Amino acid sequence: MSAVLAPTVRIQREDFDVAAEIAGLTQGRTDIGAVVSFSGLCRDEQGALSALELEHYPGMAEAEIGRIAAEAVERWPLQGLTVIHRHGKIRPGEKIVLVVAASAHRQAAFEAANFLMDYLKSRAPFWKKEHRADGSEGGWVEAKETDAQAAKRWKSPSE
Amino acid sequence: MTTRLIYFAWVRERIGMPEEDVELPAGIETVADLLRWLQSRGEGYEHALQYPDVIRVAINQEHVDHREKISGAREIALFPPMTGG
């Protein structure tokens, strides 16, 4: 069991099945003691929003998430890692992103999933545009400073 | 040498096209030089790049900062801060 884990990264328009993705990581294995999954969903902002349109940079989206996932594998003892990010038009209540991290113990799985999401927010090349429920044109969602700060807390003091 | 420039989100909308191939003039050495040169190419570019500090840049699909040299870049992408996740 010294082989380096190869994370699964998928960028897709279609929805995904959280239970199936978790089963995909754990089926037939007896060494995994913890699975943490995070799902990000589209909110309707108190009824104001009819959809989000997610634009992405094909090629770089896969490459950048792959780099972030590879860093997670280096930092935590993971036995499985799956990251799925959707693009295109996504309605309130639908899923946007999934991170599943599997490890022998819970701490590594929790931390790796948290790290992945913080880094995805500020480094994965995706941009959200709002479609308003009243038909008016929504704008581009602005990046939050709190997300940039959240990503910084994972840096070691030397970086 | 021809360089492909790719634009996303409001940078794409303001410039008015998703991508273009350009011949970079001599003297354009860094990302910052490129942004300054692009700003002079018309109203859309000026609008898109009026606050160059907020523009994020990737060379050959990897994030770089504005001091990065662009020699040999096949593909340079300009975009706003990302809002995925």
gemmi code that builds the backbone of each chain (N, CA, C; Angstrom):
import gemmi

chains = {
    "A": [
        ("MET", (0.831, -1.214, 0.000), (0.000, 0.000, 0.000), (0.859, 1.256, 0.000)),
        ("SER", (1.976, 1.211, -0.765), (2.814, 2.408, -0.793), (2.544, 3.238, -2.041)),
        ("ALA", (1.677, 2.735, -2.950), (1.371, 3.480, -4.169), (0.741, 4.824, -3.812)),
        ("VAL", (1.156, 5.852, -4.537), (0.607, 7.181, -4.288), (-0.819, 7.226, -4.823)),
        ("LEU", (-1.706, 7.732, -3.988), (-3.115, 7.814, -4.353), (-3.309, 8.780, -5.522)),
        ("ALA", (-4.046, 8.324, -6.538), (-4.397, 9.208, -7.652), (-5.818, 9.724, -7.439)),
        ("PRO", (-5.968, 11.023, -7.140), (-7.308, 11.565, -6.906), (-8.144, 11.523, -8.188)),
        ("THR", (-9.444, 11.431, -8.015), (-10.365, 11.523, -9.151), (-10.875, 12.957, -9.233)),
        ("VAL", (-10.707, 13.588, -10.389), (-11.192, 14.957, -10.594), (-12.087, 14.958, -11.824)),
        ("ARG", (-13.307, 15.445, -11.663), (-14.210, 15.525, -12.828), (-14.847, 16.907, -12.912)),
        ("ILE", (-14.819, 17.463, -14.116), (-15.486, 18.733, -14.396), (-16.597, 18.382, -15.371)),
        ("GLN", (-17.828, 18.630, -14.999), (-18.932, 18.137, -15.832), (-20.158, 19.027, -15.724)),
        ("ARG", (-20.998, 18.933, -16.747), (-22.255, 19.682, -16.751), (-23.322, 18.930, -15.941)),
        ("GLU", (-23.278, 17.593, -16.001), (-24.315, 16.762, -15.385), (-24.223, 16.769, -13.857)),
        ("ASP", (-25.341, 16.441, -13.257), (-25.424, 16.263, -11.813), (-24.603, 15.015, -11.415)),
        ("PHE", (-24.395, 14.855, -10.109), (-23.686, 13.668, -9.628), (-24.446, 13.068, -8.452)),
        ("ASP", (-24.124, 11.812, -8.144), (-24.800, 11.077, -7.079), (-23.815, 10.925, -5.914)),
        ("VAL", (-24.091, 11.631, -4.814), (-23.149, 11.670, -3.691), (-22.905, 10.265, -3.126)),
        ("ALA", (-23.998, 9.511, -2.935), (-23.865, 8.170, -2.352), (-23.021, 7.268, -3.254)),
        ("ALA", (-23.235, 7.378, -4.567), (-22.480, 6.542, -5.506), (-20.995, 6.911, -5.484)),
        ("GLU", (-20.708, 8.201, -5.340), (-19.307, 8.640, -5.315), (-18.613, 8.141, -4.047)),
        ("ILE", (-19.335, 8.183, -2.914), (-18.758, 7.670, -1.664), (-18.524, 6.157, -1.781)),
        ("ALA", (-19.529, 5.452, -2.312), (-19.408, 4.005, -2.475), (-18.233, 3.667, -3.389)),
        ("GLY", (-18.030, 4.502, -4.400), (-16.924, 4.274, -5.340), (-15.570, 4.286, -4.647)),
        ("LEU", (-15.463, 5.083, -3.586), (-14.186, 5.164, -2.869), (-14.020, 4.038, -1.852)),
        ("THR", (-15.140, 3.588, -1.306), (-15.028, 2.676, -0.156), (-15.288, 1.213, -0.489)),
        ("GLN", (-15.971, 0.957, -1.613), (-16.368, -0.407, -1.935), (-15.177, -1.367, -2.001)),
        ("GLY", (-15.318, -2.479, -1.311), (-14.279, -3.503, -1.359), (-13.056, -3.183, -0.521)),
        ("ARG", (-13.106, -2.100, 0.255), (-11.930, -1.740, 1.062), (-12.234, -1.946, 2.532)),
        ("THR", (-11.214, -2.310, 3.271), (-11.406, -2.516, 4.707), (-10.444, -1.657, 5.515)),
        ("ASP", (-9.708, -0.782, 4.832), (-8.697, 0.028, 5.523), (-9.164, 1.456, 5.756)),
        ("ILE", (-10.354, 1.794, 5.279), (-10.840, 3.173, 5.412), (-11.704, 3.280, 6.663)),
        ("GLY", (-11.361, 4.213, 7.534), (-12.125, 4.374, 8.771), (-12.972, 5.626, 8.788)),
        ("ALA", (-12.751, 6.532, 7.818), (-13.457, 7.813, 7.831), (-13.662, 8.318, 6.412)),
        ("VAL", (-14.897, 8.740, 6.142), (-15.182, 9.382, 4.850), (-15.882, 10.700, 5.144)),
        ("VAL", (-15.320, 11.792, 4.655), (-15.957, 13.101, 4.792), (-16.365, 13.557, 3.408)),
        ("SER", (-17.642, 13.922, 3.263), (-18.053, 14.484, 1.972), (-18.617, 15.875, 2.189)),
        ("PHE", (-18.270, 16.777, 1.283), (-18.844, 18.117, 1.285), (-19.564, 18.326, -0.030)),
        ("SER", (-20.830, 18.770, 0.035), (-21.568, 19.122, -1.179), (-21.901, 20.601, -1.122)),
        ("GLY", (-21.601, 21.319, -2.180), (-21.978, 22.731, -2.282), (-23.205, 22.837, -3.174)),
        ("LEU", (-24.248, 23.543, -2.686), (-25.501, 23.655, -3.430), (-25.759, 25.095, -3.847)),
        ("CYS", (-26.603, 25.241, -4.854), (-27.029, 26.573, -5.304), (-28.163, 27.065, -4.402)),
        ("ARG", (-27.990, 28.268, -3.818), (-29.033, 28.890, -2.972), (-29.895, 29.816, -3.839)),
        ("ASP", (-31.128, 30.086, -3.367), (-31.963, 31.024, -4.155), (-31.916, 32.448, -3.597)),
        ("GLU", (-31.116, 32.679, -2.554), (-30.987, 34.019, -1.954), (-32.376, 34.607, -1.657)),
        ("GLN", (-33.122, 33.949, -0.799), (-34.480, 34.355, -0.394), (-35.408, 34.573, -1.600)),
        ("GLY", (-35.295, 33.723, -2.589), (-36.201, 33.793, -3.734), (-35.751, 34.729, -4.845)),
        ("ALA", (-34.641, 35.449, -4.650), (-34.205, 36.434, -5.638), (-33.541, 35.804, -6.866)),
        ("LEU", (-33.062, 34.573, -6.684), (-32.239, 33.979, -7.730), (-32.981, 32.829, -8.430)),
        ("SER", (-32.934, 32.804, -9.760), (-33.553, 31.670, -10.466), (-32.517, 30.641, -10.894)),
        ("ALA", (-31.257, 31.060, -11.036), (-30.196, 30.105, -11.404), (-28.835, 30.774, -11.290)),
        ("LEU", (-27.827, 29.950, -11.245), (-26.448, 30.422, -11.381), (-25.899, 29.836, -12.680)),
        ("GLU", (-25.157, 30.652, -13.417), (-24.489, 30.162, -14.618), (-23.006, 30.067, -14.271)),
        ("LEU", (-22.469, 28.868, -14.334), (-21.046, 28.717, -14.004), (-20.203, 28.602, -15.265)),
        ("GLU", (-19.369, 29.615, -15.461), (-18.414, 29.588, -16.567), (-17.125, 28.968, -16.038)),
        ("HIS", (-16.393, 28.247, -16.902), (-15.114, 27.707, -16.442), (-14.094, 27.741, -17.563)),
        ("TYR", (-12.863, 27.501, -17.195), (-11.746, 27.509, -18.146), (-11.428, 26.041, -18.426)),
        ("PRO", (-11.956, 25.510, -19.542), (-11.743, 24.088, -19.830), (-10.244, 23.788, -19.912)),
        ("GLY", (-9.853, 22.695, -19.384), (-8.422, 22.355, -19.386), (-7.774, 22.818, -18.098)),
        ("MET", (-7.800, 24.129, -17.869), (-7.177, 24.621, -16.639), (-7.991, 24.218, -15.402)),
        ("ALA", (-9.307, 24.154, -15.535), (-10.128, 23.778, -14.369), (-9.705, 22.397, -13.868)),
        ("GLU", (-9.577, 21.437, -14.788), (-9.135, 20.090, -14.424), (-7.719, 20.126, -13.852)),
        ("ALA", (-6.849, 20.880, -14.539), (-5.433, 20.915, -14.146), (-5.263, 21.543, -12.765)),
        ("GLU", (-5.956, 22.654, -12.510), (-5.776, 23.356, -11.241), (-6.357, 22.544, -10.080)),
        ("ILE", (-7.549, 21.981, -10.286), (-8.121, 21.152, -9.215), (-7.237, 19.925, -8.992)),
        ("GLY", (-6.674, 19.400, -10.068), (-5.737, 18.278, -9.945), (-4.524, 18.653, -9.108)),
        ("ARG", (-4.017, 19.874, -9.302), (-2.850, 20.326, -8.514), (-3.220, 20.477, -7.042)),
        ("ILE", (-4.412, 21.024, -6.783), (-4.855, 21.204, -5.391), (-5.064, 19.833, -4.734)),
        ("ALA", (-5.661, 18.916, -5.480), (-5.901, 17.562, -4.946), (-4.577, 16.853, -4.666)),
        ("ALA", (-3.597, 17.040, -5.565), (-2.287, 16.410, -5.364), (-1.622, 16.956, -4.101)),
        ("GLU", (-1.826, 18.262, -3.840), (-1.248, 18.842, -2.628), (-1.906, 18.243, -1.382)),
        ("ALA", (-3.224, 18.036, -1.461), (-3.936, 17.437, -0.320), (-3.410, 16.022, -0.035)),
        ("VAL", (-3.167, 15.280, -1.114), (-2.665, 13.901, -0.964), (-1.280, 13.896, -0.312)),
        ("GLU", (-0.517, 14.944, -0.630), (0.814, 15.049, -0.033), (0.746, 15.410, 1.450)),
        ("ARG", (-0.247, 16.240, 1.807), (-0.287, 16.762, 3.178), (-1.001, 15.858, 4.171)),
        ("TRP", (-1.958, 15.070, 3.688), (-2.718, 14.218, 4.603), (-2.673, 12.761, 4.140)),
        ("PRO", (-2.705, 11.817, 5.074), (-2.687, 10.392, 4.695), (-4.072, 9.945, 4.216)),
        ("LEU", (-4.358, 10.174, 2.944), (-5.687, 9.863, 2.395), (-5.680, 8.520, 1.691)),
        ("GLN", (-6.833, 7.854, 1.748), (-6.967, 6.590, 1.015), (-7.901, 6.721, -0.170)),
        ("GLY", (-8.506, 7.877, -0.295), (-9.358, 8.125, -1.451), (-9.694, 9.605, -1.510)),
        ("LEU", (-9.802, 10.156, -2.714), (-10.151, 11.575, -2.859), (-10.852, 11.766, -4.202)),
        ("THR", (-12.048, 12.317, -4.141), (-12.818, 12.605, -5.358), (-13.284, 14.047, -5.309)),
        ("VAL", (-13.079, 14.775, -6.394), (-13.559, 16.153, -6.496), (-14.349, 16.277, -7.799)),
        ("ILE", (-15.584, 16.741, -7.697), (-16.406, 16.963, -8.889), (-16.897, 18.410, -8.860)),
        ("HIS", (-16.740, 19.118, -9.964), (-17.237, 20.496, -10.045), (-18.069, 20.625, -11.307)),
        ("ARG", (-19.293, 21.110, -11.158), (-20.170, 21.269, -12.326), (-20.011, 22.646, -12.945)),
        ("HIS", (-20.409, 22.747, -14.210), (-20.468, 24.045, -14.885), (-21.784, 24.131, -15.643)),
        ("GLY", (-22.062, 25.287, -16.215), (-23.332, 25.494, -16.913), (-24.377, 26.067, -15.971)),
        ("LYS", (-25.653, 25.954, -16.370), (-26.729, 26.573, -15.588), (-27.161, 25.639, -14.465)),
        ("ILE", (-27.151, 26.140, -13.247), (-27.490, 25.334, -12.076), (-28.592, 26.050, -11.285)),
        ("ARG", (-29.679, 25.337, -11.016), (-30.854, 25.938, -10.352), (-30.741, 25.810, -8.834)),
        ("PRO", (-31.440, 26.691, -8.099), (-31.443, 26.580, -6.640), (-31.828, 25.174, -6.190)),
        ("GLY", (-31.094, 24.672, -5.221), (-31.331, 23.326, -4.712), (-30.461, 22.277, -5.381)),
        ("GLU", (-29.920, 22.612, -6.574), (-29.055, 21.638, -7.258), (-27.639, 21.696, -6.709)),
        ("LYS", (-26.917, 20.630, -6.931), (-25.543, 20.543, -6.445), (-24.567, 21.205, -7.427)),
        ("ILE", (-23.539, 21.840, -6.880), (-22.505, 22.494, -7.695), (-21.183, 21.742, -7.601)),
        ("VAL", (-20.808, 21.390, -6.365), (-19.469, 20.847, -6.151), (-19.519, 19.721, -5.120)),
        ("LEU", (-18.611, 18.766, -5.270), (-18.499, 17.664, -4.311), (-17.030, 17.388, -4.021)),
        ("VAL", (-16.724, 17.245, -2.729), (-15.411, 16.751, -2.321), (-15.655, 15.552, -1.416)),
        ("VAL", (-15.027, 14.430, -1.721), (-15.083, 13.260, -0.838), (-13.660, 12.865, -0.484)),
        ("ALA", (-13.370, 12.851, 0.813), (-12.030, 12.470, 1.276), (-12.151, 11.272, 2.201)),
        ("ALA", (-11.357, 10.256, 1.934), (-11.384, 9.029, 2.741), (-10.017, 8.805, 3.370)),
        ("SER", (-10.045, 8.407, 4.649), (-8.791, 8.182, 5.356), (-8.996, 7.123, 6.439)),
        ("ALA", (-7.914, 6.713, 7.064), (-8.035, 5.743, 8.147), (-8.723, 6.377, 9.350)),
        ("HIS", (-8.420, 7.662, 9.590), (-8.968, 8.361, 10.761), (-9.625, 9.669, 10.335)),
        ("ARG", (-10.547, 10.150, 11.167), (-11.400, 11.249, 10.725), (-10.676, 12.578, 10.509)),
        ("GLN", (-9.645, 12.851, 11.340), (-9.038, 14.177, 11.278), (-8.489, 14.505, 9.889)),
        ("ALA", (-7.778, 13.558, 9.306), (-7.200, 13.791, 7.976), (-8.297, 14.011, 6.939)),
        ("ALA", (-9.374, 13.245, 7.041), (-10.464, 13.369, 6.064), (-11.161, 14.720, 6.192)),
        ("PHE", (-11.438, 15.139, 7.445), (-12.053, 16.452, 7.668), (-11.165, 17.571, 7.127)),
        ("GLU", (-9.905, 17.526, 7.520), (-9.001, 18.626, 7.151), (-8.768, 18.694, 5.650)),
        ("ALA", (-8.588, 17.539, 5.029), (-8.337, 17.539, 3.584), (-9.542, 18.094, 2.825)),
        ("ALA", (-10.753, 17.713, 3.235), (-11.954, 18.210, 2.549), (-12.077, 19.724, 2.721)),
        ("ASN", (-11.786, 20.193, 3.928), (-11.838, 21.618, 4.232), (-10.817, 22.408, 3.403)),
        ("PHE", (-9.616, 21.902, 3.351), (-8.536, 22.494, 2.553), (-8.927, 22.569, 1.082)),
        ("LEU", (-9.433, 21.445, 0.551), (-9.839, 21.395, -0.857), (-10.851, 22.495, -1.166)),
        ("MET", (-11.862, 22.633, -0.321), (-12.902, 23.629, -0.583), (-12.360, 25.050, -0.487)),
        ("ASP", (-11.516, 25.328, 0.498), (-10.941, 26.669, 0.615), (-10.115, 27.020, -0.614)),
        ("TYR", (-9.331, 26.063, -1.093), (-8.485, 26.323, -2.257), (-9.295, 26.406, -3.547)),
        ("LEU", (-10.312, 25.549, -3.674), (-11.176, 25.595, -4.862), (-11.789, 26.968, -5.031)),
        ("LYS", (-12.247, 27.525, -3.906), (-12.943, 28.815, -3.943), (-12.065, 29.913, -4.529)),
        ("SER", (-10.800, 29.911, -4.190), (-9.977, 31.042, -4.625), (-9.032, 30.730, -5.781)),
        ("ARG", (-8.890, 29.445, -6.173), (-7.931, 29.118, -7.234), (-8.482, 28.338, -8.422)),
        ("ALA", (-9.649, 27.723, -8.272), (-10.190, 26.958, -9.406), (-10.877, 27.936, -10.362)),
        ("PRO", (-10.530, 27.867, -11.666), (-11.041, 28.875, -12.615), (-12.508, 28.653, -13.001)),
        ("PHE", (-13.383, 29.096, -12.091), (-14.834, 29.095, -12.303), (-15.363, 30.470, -11.926)),
        ("TRP", (-16.406, 30.907, -12.624), (-17.022, 32.204, -12.321), (-18.530, 32.044, -12.358)),
        ("LYS", (-19.199, 32.589, -11.316), (-20.656, 32.450, -11.213), (-21.348, 33.727, -11.663)),
        ("LYS", (-22.331, 33.555, -12.541), (-23.182, 34.683, -12.911), (-24.598, 34.398, -12.438)),
        ("GLU", (-25.244, 35.434, -11.884), (-26.595, 35.240, -11.353), (-27.669, 35.454, -12.421)),
        ("HIS", (-28.683, 34.608, -12.377), (-29.910, 34.866, -13.135), (-30.966, 35.225, -12.104)),
        ("ARG", (-31.559, 36.413, -12.203), (-32.521, 36.877, -11.200), (-33.909, 36.301, -11.461)),
        ("ALA", (-34.639, 36.048, -10.378), (-35.986, 35.473, -10.492), (-36.946, 36.443, -11.186)),
        ("ASP", (-36.712, 37.762, -11.068), (-37.620, 38.745, -11.689), (-37.291, 38.997, -13.166)),
        ("GLY", (-36.355, 38.233, -13.705), (-36.036, 38.357, -15.126), (-34.979, 39.401, -15.443)),
        ("SER", (-34.653, 40.261, -14.471), (-33.625, 41.269, -14.723), (-32.258, 40.591, -14.772)),
        ("GLU", (-31.346, 41.268, -15.412), (-30.038, 40.652, -15.575), (-29.245, 40.703, -14.277)),
        ("GLY", (-28.788, 39.559, -13.835), (-27.962, 39.511, -12.632), (-26.513, 39.758, -12.998)),
        ("GLY", (-25.737, 40.075, -12.034), (-24.325, 40.338, -12.300), (-23.456, 39.129, -11.990)),
        ("TRP", (-22.155, 39.314, -12.147), (-21.188, 38.294, -11.754), (-21.048, 38.318, -10.244)),
        ("VAL", (-21.015, 37.158, -9.650), (-20.809, 37.065, -8.201), (-19.400, 37.579, -7.889)),
        ("GLU", (-19.296, 38.408, -6.875), (-17.977, 38.943, -6.513), (-17.239, 37.991, -5.583)),
        ("ALA", (-15.946, 37.902, -5.802), (-15.127, 37.055, -4.926), (-15.126, 37.652, -3.526)),
        ("LYS", (-15.183, 36.767, -2.525), (-15.211, 37.238, -1.135), (-13.812, 37.252, -0.542)),
        ("GLU", (-13.524, 38.320, 0.151), (-12.225, 38.416, 0.841), (-12.097, 37.310, 1.889)),
        ("THR", (-13.254, 36.941, 2.490), (-13.210, 35.893, 3.518), (-12.757, 34.551, 2.921)),
        ("ASP", (-13.095, 34.313, 1.632), (-12.649, 33.078, 0.985), (-11.139, 33.097, 0.770)),
        ("ALA", (-10.621, 34.259, 0.373), (-9.170, 34.379, 0.169), (-8.446, 34.173, 1.499)),
        ("GLN", (-9.011, 34.740, 2.573), (-8.406, 34.579, 3.905), (-8.450, 33.111, 4.345)),
        ("ALA", (-9.582, 32.461, 4.043), (-9.740, 31.062, 4.432), (-8.666, 30.197, 3.776)),
        ("ALA", (-8.328, 30.506, 2.527), (-7.305, 29.730, 1.828), (-5.929, 29.971, 2.440)),
        ("LYS", (-5.698, 31.204, 2.899), (-4.374, 31.552, 3.432), (-4.025, 30.803, 4.704)),
        ("ARG", (-5.054, 30.410, 5.469), (-4.736, 29.787, 6.761), (-4.066, 28.429, 6.605)),
        ("TRP", (-4.097, 27.856, 5.391), (-3.461, 26.554, 5.174), (-1.989, 26.680, 4.798)),
        ("LYS", (-1.542, 27.915, 4.601), (-0.138, 28.092, 4.223), (0.755, 27.920, 5.431)),
        ("SER", (1.904, 27.325, 5.187), (2.854, 27.242, 6.287), (3.567, 28.586, 6.399)),
        ("PRO", (4.114, 28.937, 7.582), (4.708, 30.254, 7.800), (5.818, 30.582, 6.802)),
        ("SER", (6.455, 29.552, 6.223), (7.559, 29.819, 5.318), (7.099, 30.263, 3.936)),
        ("GLU", (5.820, 30.043, 3.602), (5.350, 30.358, 2.252), (5.053, 31.833, 2.077)),
    ],
    "B": [
        ("MET", (6.065, 35.812, -32.818), (5.356, 34.627, -32.335), (3.920, 34.981, -31.961)),
        ("THR", (3.013, 34.115, -32.334), (1.604, 34.363, -32.034), (1.254, 33.821, -30.644)),
        ("THR", (0.546, 34.652, -29.894), (0.103, 34.237, -28.559), (-1.416, 34.255, -28.535)),
        ("ARG", (-1.987, 33.217, -27.975), (-3.442, 33.191, -27.832), (-3.840, 33.804, -26.495)),
        ("LEU", (-4.716, 34.804, -26.568), (-5.247, 35.417, -25.350), (-6.671, 34.911, -25.150)),
        ("ILE", (-6.977, 34.507, -23.935), (-8.311, 33.975, -23.619), (-8.898, 34.792, -22.473)),
        ("TYR", (-10.169, 35.126, -22.601), (-10.815, 35.971, -21.590), (-12.015, 35.253, -20.985)),
        ("PHE", (-12.242, 35.488, -19.699), (-13.379, 34.866, -19.034), (-14.221, 35.881, -18.249)),
        ("ALA", (-15.477, 35.500, -18.034), (-16.433, 36.241, -17.198), (-16.512, 37.697, -17.649)),
        ("TRP", (-16.472, 38.669, -16.701), (-16.681, 40.055, -17.165), (-15.509, 40.607, -17.962)),
        ("VAL", (-14.372, 40.001, -17.867), (-13.263, 40.433, -18.747), (-13.644, 40.108, -20.201)),
        ("ARG", (-14.184, 38.913, -20.421), (-14.631, 38.494, -21.759), (-15.758, 39.397, -22.264)),
        ("GLU", (-16.728, 39.663, -21.384), (-17.871, 40.486, -21.807), (-17.433, 41.899, -22.187)),
        ("ARG", (-16.540, 42.489, -21.384), (-16.147, 43.869, -21.657), (-15.263, 43.977, -22.894)),
        ("ILE", (-14.363, 43.020, -23.084), (-13.514, 43.039, -24.277), (-14.341, 42.672, -25.512)),
        ("GLY", (-15.369, 41.847, -25.306), (-16.298, 41.563, -26.396), (-15.952, 40.344, -27.218)),
        ("MET", (-15.038, 39.524, -26.735), (-14.722, 38.260, -27.436), (-14.090, 37.285, -26.445)),
        ("PRO", (-14.268, 35.980, -26.717), (-13.723, 34.998, -25.779), (-12.224, 34.771, -25.934)),
        ("GLU", (-11.705, 34.978, -27.133), (-10.266, 34.764, -27.324), (-9.809, 35.417, -28.615)),
        ("GLU", (-8.507, 35.620, -28.719), (-7.930, 36.174, -29.946), (-6.453, 35.800, -29.994)),
        ("ASP", (-5.933, 35.771, -31.216), (-4.501, 35.520, -31.401), (-3.834, 36.854, -31.704)),
        ("VAL", (-2.777, 37.156, -30.977), (-2.104, 38.456, -31.164), (-0.603, 38.246, -31.392)),
        ("GLU", (-0.026, 39.215, -32.100), (1.431, 39.292, -32.220), (1.862, 40.333, -31.204)),
        ("LEU", (2.572, 39.924, -30.186), (2.966, 40.886, -29.154), (4.107, 41.750, -29.668)),
        ("PRO", (3.964, 43.078, -29.499), (5.048, 43.957, -29.941), (6.292, 43.775, -29.067)),
        ("ALA", (7.433, 44.181, -29.610), (8.675, 44.093, -28.840), (8.541, 44.934, -27.578)),
        ("GLY", (9.175, 44.505, -26.522), (9.155, 45.287, -25.289), (8.099, 44.830, -24.297)),
        ("ILE", (7.209, 43.930, -24.736), (6.194, 43.392, -23.817), (6.803, 42.150, -23.157)),
        ("GLU", (7.337, 42.332, -21.960), (8.083, 41.235, -21.338), (7.339, 40.525, -20.211)),
        ("THR", (6.566, 41.294, -19.472), (5.894, 40.704, -18.310), (4.377, 40.782, -18.465)),
        ("VAL", (3.679, 40.100, -17.570), (2.222, 40.170, -17.535), (1.772, 41.625, -17.373)),
        ("ALA", (2.432, 42.384, -16.499), (2.061, 43.792, -16.285), (2.196, 44.592, -17.582)),
        ("ASP", (3.270, 44.335, -18.350), (3.444, 45.009, -19.649), (2.286, 44.673, -20.586)),
        ("LEU", (1.911, 43.392, -20.583), (0.824, 42.942, -21.464), (-0.477, 43.663, -21.126)),
        ("LEU", (-0.774, 43.780, -19.821), (-2.025, 44.429, -19.414), (-2.030, 45.899, -19.833)),
        ("ARG", (-0.876, 46.562, -19.684), (-0.773, 47.978, -20.092), (-0.984, 48.123, -21.598)),
        ("TRP", (-0.357, 47.227, -22.366), (-0.483, 47.284, -23.825), (-1.933, 47.033, -24.253)),
        ("LEU", (-2.572, 46.044, -23.643), (-3.955, 45.724, -24.004), (-4.894, 46.899, -23.721)),
        ("GLN", (-4.641, 47.585, -22.601), (-5.499, 48.716, -22.234), (-5.549, 49.773, -23.330)),
        ("SER", (-4.482, 49.857, -24.117), (-4.406, 50.896, -25.147), (-5.080, 50.455, -26.445)),
        ("ARG", (-5.686, 49.261, -26.468), (-6.212, 48.743, -27.728), (-7.680, 49.097, -27.983)),
        ("GLY", (-8.287, 49.857, -27.098), (-9.666, 50.267, -27.359), (-10.496, 50.334, -26.095)),
        ("GLU", (-11.717, 50.832, -26.288), (-12.603, 51.121, -25.162), (-12.934, 49.872, -24.329)),
        ("GLY", (-13.234, 48.760, -25.005), (-13.597, 47.525, -24.306), (-12.460, 47.044, -23.420)),
        ("TYR", (-11.253, 47.076, -23.995), (-10.069, 46.648, -23.232), (-9.840, 47.566, -22.027)),
        ("GLU", (-10.022, 48.870, -22.301), (-9.810, 49.847, -21.235), (-10.780, 49.605, -20.076)),
        ("HIS", (-12.049, 49.332, -20.455), (-13.078, 49.070, -19.450), (-12.764, 47.782, -18.673)),
        ("ALA", (-12.350, 46.759, -19.404), (-12.082, 45.468, -18.762), (-10.888, 45.534, -17.815)),
        ("LEU", (-9.904, 46.335, -18.195), (-8.617, 46.293, -17.486), (-8.318, 47.570, -16.713)),
        ("GLN", (-9.367, 48.361, -16.427), (-9.121, 49.662, -15.783), (-8.527, 49.513, -14.375)),
        ("TYR", (-8.810, 48.401, -13.716), (-8.166, 48.135, -12.422), (-7.301, 46.891, -12.577)),
        ("PRO", (-6.115, 47.048, -13.146), (-5.304, 45.872, -13.484), (-4.983, 44.994, -12.272)),
        ("ASP", (-4.932, 45.596, -11.087), (-4.589, 44.811, -9.893), (-5.564, 43.666, -9.630)),
        ("VAL", (-6.821, 43.818, -10.026), (-7.792, 42.754, -9.737), (-7.770, 41.653, -10.796)),
        ("ILE", (-7.104, 41.897, -11.918), (-7.111, 40.905, -13.005), (-6.186, 39.744, -12.647)),
        ("ARG", (-6.721, 38.525, -12.721), (-5.931, 37.312, -12.492), (-5.466, 36.788, -13.846)),
        ("VAL", (-4.286, 36.176, -13.836), (-3.675, 35.759, -15.095), (-3.157, 34.326, -14.978)),
        ("ALA", (-3.356, 33.574, -16.050), (-2.772, 32.231, -16.119), (-1.979, 32.128, -17.421)),
        ("ILE", (-0.787, 31.586, -17.327), (0.021, 31.311, -18.520), (0.071, 29.798, -18.700)),
        ("ASN", (-0.281, 29.363, -19.914), (-0.331, 27.926, -20.215), (-1.071, 27.163, -19.117)),
        ("GLN", (-2.183, 27.762, -18.668), (-3.140, 27.149, -17.728), (-2.604, 27.000, -16.303)),
        ("GLU", (-1.642, 27.851, -15.931), (-1.201, 27.905, -14.522), (-1.217, 29.344, -14.031)),
        ("HIS", (-1.677, 29.525, -12.779), (-1.710, 30.871, -12.207), (-0.315, 31.488, -12.163)),
        ("VAL", (-0.238, 32.783, -12.507), (1.028, 33.520, -12.370), (0.719, 34.891, -11.786)),
        ("ASP", (1.752, 35.568, -11.257), (1.504, 36.942, -10.829), (1.961, 37.906, -11.926)),
        ("HIS", (1.707, 39.189, -11.689), (1.894, 40.167, -12.763), (3.356, 40.434, -13.120)),
        ("ARG", (4.278, 39.939, -12.290), (5.702, 40.134, -12.599), (6.245, 39.036, -13.507)),
        ("GLU", (5.425, 38.014, -13.731), (5.892, 36.854, -14.510), (6.252, 37.248, -15.947)),
        ("LYS", (7.356, 36.694, -16.425), (7.760, 36.898, -17.825), (6.843, 36.088, -18.742)),
        ("ILE", (6.516, 36.657, -19.889), (5.572, 35.956, -20.769), (6.238, 35.362, -22.009)),
        ("SER", (7.549, 35.424, -22.076), (8.203, 34.877, -23.263), (7.914, 33.377, -23.366)),
        ("GLY", (7.539, 32.951, -24.552), (7.269, 31.528, -24.772), (5.873, 31.087, -24.395)),
        ("ALA", (5.041, 32.023, -23.933), (3.677, 31.643, -23.557), (2.850, 31.357, -24.811)),
        ("ARG", (2.241, 30.170, -24.861), (1.342, 29.866, -25.983), (-0.031, 30.460, -25.727)),
        ("GLU", (-0.421, 30.416, -24.454), (-1.797, 30.732, -24.087), (-1.771, 31.554, -22.804)),
        ("ILE", (-2.333, 32.761, -22.878), (-2.415, 33.606, -21.679), (-3.884, 33.920, -21.445)),
        ("ALA", (-4.364, 33.615, -20.248), (-5.768, 33.867, -19.924), (-5.874, 34.992, -18.907)),
        ("LEU", (-6.835, 35.883, -19.131), (-7.106, 36.986, -18.206), (-8.524, 36.813, -17.677)),
        ("PHE", (-8.677, 36.965, -16.360), (-10.010, 36.760, -15.786), (-10.132, 37.449, -14.431)),
        ("PRO", (-11.378, 37.622, -13.957), (-11.587, 38.210, -12.633), (-11.252, 37.191, -11.552)),
        ("PRO", (-11.198, 37.637, -10.278), (-11.042, 36.692, -9.178), (-12.103, 35.591, -9.296)),
        ("MET", (-11.709, 34.373, -8.967), (-12.571, 33.215, -9.215), (-13.645, 33.065, -8.135)),
        ("THR", (-14.780, 32.497, -8.542), (-15.908, 32.349, -7.618), (-16.526, 30.958, -7.728)),
        ("GLY", (-15.674, 29.953, -7.853), (-16.180, 28.576, -7.920), (-16.473, 28.029, -6.537)),
        ("GLY", (-16.663, 26.724, -6.493), (-16.892, 26.063, -5.218), (-18.340, 26.112, -4.793)),
    ],
}
model = gemmi.Model(1)
for chain_id, residues in chains.items():
    chain = gemmi.Chain(chain_id)
    for i, (resn, *xyz) in enumerate(residues, 1):
        res = gemmi.Residue()
        res.name, res.seqid = resn, gemmi.SeqId(i, " ")
        for name, pos in zip(("N", "CA", "C"), xyz):
            atom = gemmi.Atom()
            atom.name, atom.element = name, gemmi.Element(name[0])
            atom.pos, atom.b_iso = gemmi.Position(*pos), 0.0
            res.add_atom(atom)
        chain.add_residue(res)
    model.add_chain(chain)
structure = gemmi.Structure()
structure.add_model(model)
structure.setup_entities()
